Amino acid sequence: MKFANAVAVVTGAGGGIGSALGERFHDAGATVVLSDRAGTGVESLAARLSAKRPGSAHAVIADVSREEENKRLVDEARRLAGRIDLFFANAGVAMGGDLGAAESDWGTSFDVNVHAHRWAAKYLMPEWLAAGKGYFASTASAAGVLAQIGSGPYSVTKHAAVAFAEWLSITYGSRGISVSCLCPQGVNTAMLRGGDRPGSEPTESNVVRAVGVVLEPSQVADVVHDALVEERFFILPHPEVADYMKVKATEHERWLGGMRKLQRRVFGV
């Protein structure tokens, strides 16, 4: 895709990967509609970007864990910017735990990590299909193509996010709709650092530090920009993830054994 004069919507844009994506797309010439919950600072980011190019950045406060809020975000973005060329469903939550995890954690994980993607696509697709073009991108995780040790809700919902993106590409790819799925390992965000707090569930922090490099959000945003220009489906800022995927696909028993070994190394069980 071409970012110059395009309109890009990014959810979870109040910080981390989302704000970095918003800035990178804006730097490439796009008008951006940045969305997050209240209190995340997304309005200040939009104001800062608009100061560089008047009218080129907008903020929409929305809670994407609810269908009606996704519809409102799509409608408001179209009202503010005239259309949507790219929708990047980046918002996500990392809630840890095993089979004893609270039902509310499972529910919130599915609502934000999976259903928000589905709800956004539901309200984007009619106009895109009529125009014969549109781009849907989502942030899943390396956990979505591999697994996340220590976190059932995170691992399962990120797998579902990847599956939904694949289904979208299969179903609508021949009708002008492009789809990409971002699957990073460790990224220096509040979600990752949350795992450093005493008593917190180890959903990401000590696991990703045990297996690879932790990238900065701006580094991820650069990789994403280039991948979207080339319209690649999988976006893997950590190249080693592709190697792990190959082992998982061709030597599954070996891969499972390796994951159990990593679990013992990290958690001692």
Order of alpha helices (4+ residues) and beta strands (2+ residues): beta-alpha-beta-alpha-beta-alpha-beta-alpha-alpha-beta-alpha-beta-alpha-alpha-alpha-beta-alpha-alpha
